[in-house]
Amino acid sequence: MEIVVIAGSKSDKSHVEKVEDILEKFHVEFKVHYCSAHRDPERLAKIIHDAETNGVQVFIAAAGMAAHLPGVVASKTLIPVIGLPLGGSALGGVDALYSVVQMPKGIPVATVGINVAQNAAYLALQILALHDPDIASQLRADRDAQKA
């Protein structure tokens, strides 16, 4: 499995589906989990461990409000983590953005815009494309189609 998507709650499903649509378009193997870093940290640790055992190359972690999920995932793995901050809070997602992007030195989380799930998927694909010429070719074709 190349990409694992983790969202903090099933209420985030509409954003996760946007990620899924892109990954399916590129025929990339992925798995989705819904797991709160706060409510079930043991299960989250198992998801991360199992993903590493199965050869995951990129994590996408989506969370709103305090948005600790991407940082917790990054703290438990050396695999690249892309944080997807979600809106919906009283602060419109700015709180999630700051939480995801302001990681301590040595525990980076690549971060996309608030609710921009598609960019999380595209960034994950670009990471895979570093070692997969087929994905790189598909991304180039996709960019050309976007120009048109």
C-alpha positions as CSV (number, residue, x, y, z in Angstrom):
1,M,0.0,0.0,0.0
2,E,1.5,3.3,-1.1
3,I,-0.6,5.9,0.7
4,V,-2.5,5.8,4.0
5,V,-5.1,8.5,4.7
6,I,-6.1,9.1,8.3
7,A,-8.9,11.4,9.3
8,G,-9.7,12.3,12.9
9,S,-13.5,11.7,12.5
10,K,-16.0,10.3,10.1
11,S,-17.4,13.8,9.9
12,D,-14.3,14.5,7.7
13,K,-15.5,12.0,5.1
14,S,-16.4,14.6,2.4
15,H,-12.8,15.8,2.5
16,V,-11.4,12.3,2.5
17,E,-13.5,11.5,-0.6
18,K,-11.8,14.3,-2.5
19,V,-8.5,12.7,-1.7
20,E,-9.8,9.3,-2.7
21,D,-11.1,10.6,-6.1
22,I,-7.6,11.8,-7.1
23,L,-5.8,8.7,-5.9
24,E,-8.3,6.5,-7.7
25,K,-7.8,8.5,-10.9
26,F,-4.1,7.7,-10.7
27,H,-4.7,4.1,-9.8
28,V,-2.6,4.3,-6.6
29,E,-3.1,1.9,-3.8
30,F,-4.3,3.5,-0.6
31,K,-6.2,2.8,2.6
32,V,-8.4,5.1,4.7
33,H,-8.7,5.1,8.4
34,Y,-10.8,7.2,10.8
35,C,-9.1,7.5,14.1
36,S,-8.8,10.3,16.7
37,A,-5.3,11.0,18.0
38,H,-6.9,12.0,21.3
39,R,-9.6,9.5,21.8
40,D,-7.7,6.4,20.6
41,P,-4.0,6.9,20.6
42,E,-3.2,3.2,20.9
43,R,-5.2,2.4,17.7
44,L,-3.5,5.2,15.9
45,A,-0.1,3.9,16.8
46,K,-1.2,0.4,15.5
47,I,-2.5,1.9,12.2
48,I,0.9,3.7,11.7
49,H,2.9,0.6,12.6
50,D,0.8,-1.7,10.4
51,A,1.1,0.8,7.5
52,E,4.9,0.9,7.8
53,T,5.0,-2.9,7.9
54,N,3.0,-2.9,4.7
55,G,5.3,-0.5,2.9
56,V,3.4,2.8,3.1
57,Q,5.3,5.6,1.4
58,V,3.2,8.7,2.4
59,F,0.6,9.5,5.0
60,I,-2.1,12.1,4.6
61,A,-3.6,13.1,7.9
62,A,-6.7,15.3,8.0
63,A,-8.0,17.1,11.1
64,G,-9.8,20.2,12.1
65,M,-9.9,22.4,15.2
66,A,-6.7,21.6,17.3
67,A,-5.6,19.3,14.4
68,H,-3.1,17.3,16.4
69,L,-3.5,14.2,14.2
70,P,-0.9,15.1,11.5
71,G,1.7,16.0,14.2
72,V,1.1,12.8,16.2
73,V,1.4,10.7,13.0
74,A,4.7,12.6,12.2
75,S,6.0,12.0,15.7
76,K,5.6,8.2,15.3
77,T,7.1,7.7,11.8
78,L,9.9,8.7,9.4
79,I,7.5,8.4,6.5
80,P,6.5,11.8,5.0
81,V,3.3,13.1,6.4
82,I,1.0,15.6,4.6
83,G,-1.3,17.5,6.9
84,L,-4.7,18.5,5.7
85,P,-6.2,21.2,8.0
86,L,-9.9,21.3,7.9
87,G,-12.3,24.2,8.5
88,G,-15.5,24.0,10.4
89,S,-14.4,25.5,13.7
90,A,-15.3,28.9,15.1
91,L,-12.0,30.1,13.6
92,G,-12.8,28.8,10.1
93,G,-9.9,26.3,10.1
94,V,-7.1,28.8,10.8
95,D,-6.6,27.1,14.2
96,A,-6.2,23.8,12.3
97,L,-3.7,25.4,9.9
98,Y,-1.6,26.8,12.6
99,S,-1.6,23.6,14.6
100,V,-0.5,21.5,11.5
101,V,2.1,23.9,10.1
102,Q,3.7,25.0,13.4
103,M,5.5,21.7,14.2
104,P,8.5,21.5,16.4
105,K,11.9,21.4,14.8
106,G,12.8,17.9,13.6
107,I,9.1,16.7,13.3
108,P,8.0,18.2,10.0
109,V,4.5,17.9,8.5
110,A,4.0,19.1,4.9
111,T,0.9,21.2,4.9
112,V,-1.7,22.1,2.3
113,G,-4.4,24.8,2.5
114,I,-7.5,24.6,4.6
115,N,-9.9,22.1,3.1
116,V,-7.7,21.7,0.0
117,A,-7.9,17.9,0.0
118,Q,-7.0,17.6,-3.7
119,N,-3.6,19.2,-3.1
120,A,-2.9,16.7,-0.3
121,A,-3.5,13.9,-2.8
122,Y,-1.4,15.6,-5.5
123,L,1.5,16.2,-3.2
124,A,1.4,12.6,-2.1
125,L,1.5,11.6,-5.8
126,Q,4.4,13.9,-6.4
127,I,6.3,12.2,-3.6
128,L,5.6,8.8,-5.2
129,A,6.5,10.1,-8.6
130,L,10.1,10.6,-7.4
131,H,10.6,6.8,-7.8
132,D,7.7,5.9,-10.1
133,P,8.0,7.1,-13.7
134,D,4.4,6.0,-14.5
135,I,3.0,8.3,-11.8
136,A,5.3,11.1,-13.0
137,S,4.0,10.7,-16.5
138,Q,0.4,10.7,-15.4
139,L,1.0,13.8,-13.3
140,R,2.5,15.6,-16.4
141,A,-0.4,14.6,-18.5
142,D,-2.8,15.8,-15.8
143,R,-1.0,19.2,-15.6
144,D,-1.3,19.5,-19.4
145,A,-5.0,18.8,-19.2
146,Q,-5.4,21.4,-16.5
147,K,-3.8,24.0,-18.9
148,A,-6.3,23.2,-21.6
